[in-house]
């Protein structure tokens, strides 16, 4: 018996059929069609550092164009391990590059390799909702089961309300059952911009130790933090977590090179074995010359990251202020590329209705956050804007947003 999506000749597996087309693909296509300022998909509309691009060109010229080692080229593995040591995460002991570090084709493939390599059918993984949209399809491919704990909206909205989204530790504890295998933590968080505090991470770590759980942690925004007091803490360095944490990250966000798809996994050799068991049969290896350039970026890129953080912080503050003046309730993010806001004042049916109309008729594309929820009802009043754009793009988007007015009772569109 075949599975079809209603279109003659198409076939989609039962595991993946429920997820349809990625929300990013849909909204970016709509933005292109209507020439909208694209504050939807989280990719910069500017290029990464010149010295990193030159390093890629040099690697191509030097003949680094064949398959890389499955676990990554030695220079990049060592650069990743060294970056952990240099940031003071030496509580893990000496991270041995070749046995702890695996280079992947972006963090999304790292997530898939981790789930396929370390989970068995029927295992349960706790996700904090809202969650990056690839988590559930990756779990489905692994025949594992998601269990959801809600990140609750800010207790007070507004430009000054930086407390952000939060979770209830008792709810997390209740979500753990006999089949629970892991808790997945995304910090800094997409789509909310939340940075999990050390107190929150310690509470998660205690539960992992108590119930013998793994921690899968997605840390792609680890360097893009804007507020004093918001510190990125890898859960791997907390008591009891060294042997049970799989840390995933990537080059793309920190260096504005999202299309390079260079990611990595850091874990003890015992867990790395599972990750590599899957990775070798997915992409096997990431693009060789880009790995050499990524090693250069990690080694020499601190100033570039600081400049990017400065740009994005300015964009965040500019957009947050504009949204607040326009009538949105705003949660100012401590990190990441994104601002979550409440669009209730404008009278739209839900987040999809709002985002499609905003793109078609106002000329600004955004993401409907219900795509990041198992049950989208909790997100009907929310919208996610990306601010990882050129100042010119941000200014154009803010100018267009000024056209947005509340929907009339008759149902007329803005």
C-alpha positions as CSV (number, residue, x, y, z in Angstrom):
1,X,0.0,0.0,0.0
2,X,1.5,3.4,-1.0
3,X,1.3,6.6,0.9
4,X,0.4,9.7,-1.2
5,X,-0.2,13.3,-0.4
6,X,-3.2,13.5,-2.8
7,X,-1.0,14.5,-5.8
8,X,-0.8,11.8,-8.5
9,X,2.6,10.1,-8.5
10,X,3.9,11.4,-5.2
11,X,4.8,9.2,-2.3
12,X,5.9,10.2,1.2
13,X,6.7,7.8,4.1
14,X,4.3,7.5,6.9
15,X,6.9,8.8,9.3
16,X,7.4,12.1,7.4
17,X,4.0,12.6,5.8
18,X,2.5,14.5,8.8
19,X,5.2,17.3,8.6
20,X,4.5,18.5,5.1
21,X,6.7,21.3,3.6
22,X,9.0,23.3,5.9
23,X,7.5,26.6,7.1
24,X,10.7,28.3,6.1
25,X,10.4,27.1,2.5
26,X,6.8,28.3,2.3
27,X,7.3,31.7,3.8
28,X,10.5,32.5,1.9
29,X,8.8,31.5,-1.4
30,X,5.9,33.8,-0.5
31,X,8.4,36.6,0.4
32,X,10.1,36.2,-3.0
33,X,6.8,36.2,-4.9
34,X,5.7,39.4,-3.3
35,X,9.1,41.1,-3.0
36,X,8.7,41.4,0.7
37,X,11.4,42.3,3.2
38,X,12.3,38.8,4.4
39,X,12.2,38.8,8.2
40,X,11.0,35.2,8.1
41,X,13.8,32.6,7.5
42,X,16.8,33.0,9.8
43,X,19.6,33.7,7.3
44,X,21.6,36.9,6.8
45,X,21.2,38.9,3.6
46,X,24.9,39.8,3.9
47,X,28.0,37.8,3.5
48,X,30.4,36.3,6.0
49,X,33.9,37.6,6.8
50,X,36.2,38.0,3.8
51,X,39.1,36.2,5.4
52,X,37.0,33.1,5.8
53,X,35.8,33.1,2.2
54,X,39.4,33.6,1.1
55,X,40.4,30.6,3.2
56,X,37.9,28.5,1.4
57,X,39.2,29.6,-2.0
58,X,42.8,28.9,-0.8
59,X,41.7,25.4,0.3
60,X,40.2,24.7,-3.1
61,X,43.4,25.9,-4.8
62,X,45.5,23.8,-2.5
63,X,43.7,20.6,-3.7
64,X,41.5,20.0,-0.7
65,X,38.6,18.8,-2.9
66,X,38.2,15.1,-2.3
67,X,36.3,13.3,0.5
68,X,37.3,14.4,4.0
69,X,37.6,12.0,6.9
70,X,34.2,10.9,8.1
71,X,34.7,12.6,11.5
72,X,36.1,15.8,10.0
73,X,39.4,17.2,8.7
74,X,42.0,17.3,11.5
75,X,42.4,21.0,11.5
76,X,38.7,21.6,12.1
77,X,38.4,18.9,14.7
78,X,41.3,20.5,16.6
79,X,39.9,24.0,16.2
80,X,36.6,23.0,17.7
81,X,38.2,21.2,20.6
82,X,40.5,24.2,21.2
83,X,37.6,26.6,21.2
84,X,36.1,24.7,24.1
85,X,39.3,24.8,26.0
86,X,39.9,28.5,25.3
87,X,36.5,29.5,26.6
88,X,37.3,27.8,29.9
89,X,35.1,24.7,29.5
90,X,38.0,22.6,30.8
91,X,35.9,21.0,33.5
92,X,35.4,18.4,30.8
93,X,39.0,17.5,31.0
94,X,41.2,17.4,27.9
95,X,38.8,17.1,24.9
96,X,40.6,14.9,22.4
97,X,39.7,16.2,19.0
98,X,39.5,13.0,17.0
99,X,37.6,11.0,19.6
100,X,35.2,13.7,20.9
101,X,34.5,15.9,17.9
102,X,32.5,14.9,14.7
103,X,32.0,17.4,11.9
104,X,28.6,17.2,10.2
105,X,26.8,18.8,7.4
106,X,25.3,21.6,9.5
107,X,23.7,21.3,12.9
108,X,20.4,19.9,11.4
109,X,22.4,16.9,10.2
110,X,24.1,16.7,13.6
111,X,20.6,16.5,15.2
112,X,19.5,13.7,12.8
113,X,22.8,11.8,13.4
114,X,22.4,12.1,17.2
115,X,18.8,10.9,17.2
116,X,19.3,8.1,14.7
117,X,22.6,7.0,16.3
118,X,21.6,7.1,20.0
119,X,17.8,6.3,20.1
120,X,15.9,3.1,19.7
121,X,12.3,2.9,18.4
122,X,9.9,3.8,21.2
123,X,12.4,5.9,23.1
124,X,11.0,9.2,24.4
125,X,12.7,12.5,24.1
126,X,11.5,15.6,26.0
127,X,11.3,18.8,23.9
128,X,10.8,22.3,25.1
129,X,7.9,23.9,23.1
130,X,8.2,25.9,20.9
131,X,11.0,24.0,19.2
132,X,13.1,24.2,16.0
133,X,11.0,22.5,13.4
134,X,13.4,19.7,12.5
135,X,13.3,18.1,15.9
136,X,10.1,16.2,15.5
137,X,10.8,14.9,11.9
138,X,14.2,13.7,13.1
139,X,12.5,11.9,16.0
140,X,10.0,10.4,13.6
141,X,12.8,9.1,11.4
142,X,14.4,7.4,14.5
143,X,10.9,6.0,15.4
144,X,11.2,7.8,18.7
145,X,8.5,9.7,20.5
146,X,8.4,13.4,21.5
147,X,7.2,14.5,24.9
148,X,6.6,18.2,25.2
149,X,7.1,20.7,28.0
150,X,5.9,24.2,27.4
151,X,8.0,27.3,27.5
152,X,5.4,29.7,28.9
153,X,5.1,33.2,27.6
154,X,6.6,36.2,29.5
155,X,4.8,37.2,32.6
156,X,5.0,40.8,31.4
157,X,5.3,41.7,27.7
158,X,7.0,44.9,26.5
159,X,10.3,46.3,25.4
160,X,11.4,46.3,29.1
161,X,10.3,42.8,29.8
162,X,13.5,40.8,29.3
163,X,12.6,37.9,31.6
164,X,11.3,36.0,28.5
165,X,9.9,32.6,28.2
166,X,10.2,30.1,31.1
167,X,9.3,26.5,32.1
168,X,7.9,24.8,35.1
169,X,10.3,22.3,36.7
170,X,7.5,20.3,38.1
171,X,6.0,20.0,34.6
172,X,9.4,18.8,33.3
173,X,9.6,16.2,36.1
174,X,6.1,14.9,35.3
175,X,7.0,14.5,31.6
176,X,9.7,11.9,32.5
177,X,8.5,8.3,32.2
178,X,10.0,4.8,32.0
179,X,10.7,5.2,28.3
180,X,12.3,8.6,28.5
181,X,15.8,8.5,27.0
182,X,16.8,12.1,26.6
183,X,16.0,15.8,27.1
184,X,16.7,18.1,24.2
185,X,17.7,21.6,25.2
186,X,18.1,24.5,22.6
187,X,20.0,27.4,24.2
188,X,20.1,30.1,23.1
189,X,16.7,29.2,21.9
190,X,15.0,29.4,18.5
191,X,12.3,30.8,18.2
192,X,12.1,32.8,21.5
193,X,15.7,34.1,21.9
194,X,15.7,32.7,25.5
195,X,19.1,31.9,27.1
196,X,18.5,29.1,29.6
197,X,20.0,30.3,33.0
198,X,22.5,28.3,34.9
199,X,19.8,27.7,37.6
200,X,17.4,26.3,34.9
201,X,20.2,24.1,33.4
202,X,21.1,22.8,36.9
203,X,17.5,21.7,37.4
204,X,17.6,19.9,34.1
205,X,20.9,18.3,34.9
206,X,19.6,17.1,38.3
207,X,16.8,15.3,36.5
208,X,19.1,13.8,33.9
209,X,21.3,12.4,36.6
210,X,18.4,11.2,38.8
211,X,16.7,9.4,35.9
212,X,19.9,8.4,33.9
213,X,18.9,10.5,30.9
214,X,21.0,11.9,28.0
215,X,21.0,15.6,27.2
216,X,21.0,16.6,23.5
217,X,21.8,20.3,23.3
218,X,21.6,22.5,20.3
219,X,23.8,25.5,20.8
220,X,24.1,27.1,17.3
221,X,23.5,30.6,18.7
222,X,26.0,30.2,21.5
223,X,28.0,33.4,20.5
224,X,25.1,35.6,19.6
225,X,24.2,37.0,23.1
226,X,23.3,40.7,23.5
227,X,22.6,41.4,27.2
228,X,24.9,41.6,30.2
229,X,23.9,38.9,32.6
230,X,22.8,36.5,29.8
231,X,25.5,34.0,29.8
232,X,25.6,30.9,27.6
233,X,26.4,27.9,29.8
234,X,26.9,24.5,28.1
235,X,25.0,21.9,30.2
236,X,27.9,19.5,29.5
237,X,30.1,21.3,32.0
238,X,27.7,20.9,34.9
239,X,28.0,18.3,37.6
240,X,27.2,14.8,36.4
241,X,26.7,15.8,32.7
242,X,30.1,15.1,31.2
243,X,29.3,11.5,30.3
244,X,25.7,12.1,29.2
245,X,25.6,15.2,27.0
246,X,25.8,15.5,23.3
247,X,26.5,19.1,22.3
248,X,25.7,20.3,18.8
249,X,26.6,23.6,17.1
250,X,27.7,25.1,13.8
251,X,29.7,27.7,11.9
252,X,26.8,29.2,10.0
253,X,25.2,31.5,12.6
254,X,28.4,32.8,14.3
255,X,30.0,33.7,10.9
256,X,27.0,34.5,8.7
257,X,27.7,31.5,6.4
258,X,24.6,29.5,6.8
259,X,24.8,28.0,3.3
260,X,28.1,26.4,4.1
261,X,26.4,23.8,6.3
262,X,29.4,23.1,8.6
263,X,28.3,21.8,11.9
264,X,29.7,19.6,14.7
265,X,29.0,17.3,17.6
266,X,31.0,17.2,20.8
267,X,30.5,14.2,23.1
268,X,32.5,11.6,25.0
269,X,33.8,8.7,22.9
270,X,31.0,6.5,24.2
271,X,28.3,8.7,22.8
272,X,30.3,9.8,19.8
273,X,30.3,6.2,18.6
274,X,26.5,6.3,18.2
275,X,26.6,9.7,16.5
276,X,29.2,8.5,14.0
277,X,27.3,5.2,13.4
278,X,24.5,7.3,11.8
279,X,26.6,10.1,10.4
280,X,28.7,7.8,8.2
281,X,25.6,6.6,6.4
282,X,23.9,10.1,6.0
283,X,26.4,12.5,4.5
284,X,29.6,10.7,5.5
285,X,31.5,14.0,5.4
286,X,31.0,17.7,5.0
287,X,32.5,19.8,2.2
288,X,36.2,19.5,2.5
289,X,37.5,23.0,1.5
290,X,34.8,24.6,3.7
291,X,36.0,22.6,6.6
292,X,39.5,24.0,6.2
293,X,38.0,27.5,6.0
294,X,35.9,26.8,9.1
295,X,39.1,25.9,11.0
296,X,40.5,29.3,10.1
297,X,37.3,31.1,11.1
298,X,37.2,29.4,14.6
299,X,40.9,30.2,15.1
300,X,41.0,33.8,14.0
301,X,37.3,34.9,14.1
302,X,36.8,36.5,17.5
303,X,36.7,40.1,16.2
304,X,34.3,39.1,13.4
305,X,31.9,37.6,16.0
306,X,32.1,40.7,18.1
307,X,31.3,42.9,15.1
308,X,28.3,40.7,14.2
309,X,27.0,40.8,17.8
310,X,27.1,44.6,17.7
311,X,25.2,44.7,14.4
312,X,22.6,42.3,15.5
313,X,22.1,43.9,18.9
314,X,21.4,47.2,17.1
315,X,19.0,45.5,14.8
316,X,17.2,43.9,17.7
317,X,16.8,47.1,19.6
318,X,15.6,49.0,16.5
319,X,13.0,46.3,15.6
320,X,11.8,45.8,19.1
321,X,11.2,49.5,19.5
322,X,9.4,49.8,16.2
323,X,7.1,46.8,16.9
324,X,6.2,48.2,20.3
325,X,5.3,51.6,18.8
326,X,3.2,49.8,16.2
327,X,1.1,48.1,18.8
328,X,2.7,44.6,19.2
329,X,3.5,43.2,22.6
330,X,7.2,42.3,22.4
331,X,9.5,39.9,24.1
332,X,13.0,41.3,23.7
333,X,15.4,38.3,23.2
334,X,18.6,38.0,25.0
335,X,20.2,36.1,22.1
336,X,19.7,34.5,18.7
337,X,18.3,36.0,15.4
338,X,14.7,36.4,16.5
339,X,12.0,38.4,18.2
340,X,8.8,36.9,19.3
341,X,5.8,39.3,19.5
342,X,2.1,39.1,20.2
343,X,0.0,40.4,17.2
344,X,-3.4,40.2,19.0
345,X,-4.0,43.9,18.7
346,X,-4.4,43.6,14.9
347,X,-7.4,41.3,14.9
348,X,-6.3,38.4,12.7
349,X,-7.7,34.9,13.0
350,X,-4.3,33.2,13.8
351,X,-0.6,33.4,13.1
352,X,-0.8,31.9,9.6
353,X,-3.5,34.4,8.6
354,X,-1.4,37.3,10.0
355,X,1.9,36.2,8.4
356,X,0.5,35.5,5.0
357,X,-1.4,38.8,4.9
358,X,1.7,40.7,6.3
359,X,3.7,39.3,3.4
360,X,1.2,39.8,0.6
361,X,-0.2,43.1,1.5
362,X,2.3,44.9,3.8
363,X,5.5,43.6,2.2
364,X,7.2,42.1,5.3
365,X,7.6,38.3,5.7
366,X,7.6,36.7,9.2
367,X,7.2,33.2,10.5
368,X,4.0,31.8,12.1
369,X,5.3,30.2,15.4
370,X,2.6,27.5,15.5
371,X,5.0,25.6,13.2
372,X,7.2,25.2,16.3
373,X,4.4,23.7,18.4
374,X,3.0,20.2,18.5
375,X,-0.5,21.8,18.9
376,X,-0.4,25.3,17.4
377,X,-3.3,26.7,19.4
378,X,-0.9,28.1,21.9
379,X,0.8,30.2,19.2
380,X,-2.2,31.6,17.3
381,X,-1.5,35.1,18.7
382,X,2.3,35.1,18.1
383,X,4.7,36.0,15.3
384,X,8.5,35.5,14.9
385,X,10.6,38.2,13.1
386,X,14.2,37.6,12.2
387,X,16.6,40.6,12.6
388,X,19.8,39.0,11.0
389,X,19.6,41.5,8.1
390,X,21.4,44.5,6.7
391,X,20.4,47.8,8.2
392,X,18.9,48.8,4.9
393,X,16.6,45.7,5.0
394,X,15.6,46.5,8.6
395,X,14.8,50.1,7.8
396,X,12.7,49.0,4.8
397,X,10.8,46.5,6.9
398,X,10.1,49.0,9.7
399,X,8.9,51.5,7.2
400,X,6.5,49.0,5.7
401,X,5.3,47.8,9.1
402,X,4.0,51.3,9.7
403,X,1.3,50.5,7.1
404,X,-0.1,47.8,9.3
405,X,-3.4,48.6,10.9
406,X,-5.9,46.6,12.9
407,X,-8.2,44.4,10.8
408,X,-11.7,45.9,10.6
409,X,-14.6,44.0,12.2
410,X,-15.9,43.3,8.7
411,X,-12.9,41.1,8.2
412,X,-11.3,43.4,5.6
413,X,-7.6,42.8,5.3
414,X,-4.9,45.4,6.2
